[in-house]
Amino acid sequence: MLLDEYLAEAAALQSELDKRLDALEPGQRVDAVKGMLKDWRQRQDELQRSITAVPPAERREAGAALNALKQHFEAALAAYGRRAVVGHGGPVVDLTLPARERWRGGVHPVTQVIDEIREIFRELGFTVAIGPEAETEWHNFTALNFPADHPAMDLHDTLYLDDGVLLRTHTSPVQIRVLQQHTPPVRVLVPGTVYRRDFFDASHAPAFAQVEGLAVDEGVTFVDLKATLTTFARRFFGSTKTRFRPSYFPFTEPSAEMDVECQLCSGSGCASCKQSGWMEILGSGMVHPKVLTAAGVDAERYTGWAFGMGPGRIAMLRYGIPDIRILYESDMRFLEQVNR
Ligand code: DAH
């Protein structure tokens, strides 16, 4: 066999291979494609064997052509694999890359707690209201019956902006805003962020979430408060025992704090509940007549009850979180633990 013939056969094999690969649908498995080219590969083997027919002086060149053909085969096959999916001219997709791990989004534990509280109160007939975070001193304190010299109003406790405006220290001013806009019966739940001039340490944060509740109607009594909040605690915590302790807030009279059996020790006493077996979860009380009057509601005709709680604290109790700062750090290891 002459060198020219040998080279011509190698060139013919190469162009046939290119044509056949071009004609193939993209996206087939590379081993399957190799199988379809079995006859082609047999011809390549024959070409390899027939090198002995080439005159010895020209075999070196014939061998180089054969090697080039073999390399072309591997490269053309790999190129076919990359062409998959989109096909000619489109973006190259390398199907041999390992799959990328998906990022699953999650819901922050404090948001989870707020969502559950909302759902329970929605079923009890409460709608959601929100109010501004930059609030007037009048809505935040005065209308809520805080005396002018109350320590909460101190520059050391409250973040003042200017001209009688401050960052609200609680969600209670939204009670006033709701009552100014709506005639009772009113039943609202108010989630929101509140601000206090506190150091950021294990148990304090300068900005944190609160959920406020308010129910005002004719004939509303302390029984409604107790029954509703007890129902809420049973639903939220399971079959937990509750207790009410007398307390004081300027905007409620009488006032009470509600405790539930400690979630971590089931009431037997642990470090988290300071051996008491109880955890305080909210403040509450009958809306003070002065508050109703300040909001323009007829306090002779209507009565109401209200509560305020900290979902961050509840999330800490539920998940056994020892330091409040963990709730603000967005550490993926923590967020994954509470999102299973
Ligand atoms: N506003 C109170 C606070 O920030 C919480 C609170 C207590 C709200 C009693 C209420 C309530 O509506 O009745 O600590």
Residues whose N, C-alpha, C, O or C-beta is under 5 A from the ligand:
A	BS01	DAH	T169 H170 S172 G213 F249 T252 G283 S284 G285 A306 F307 G308
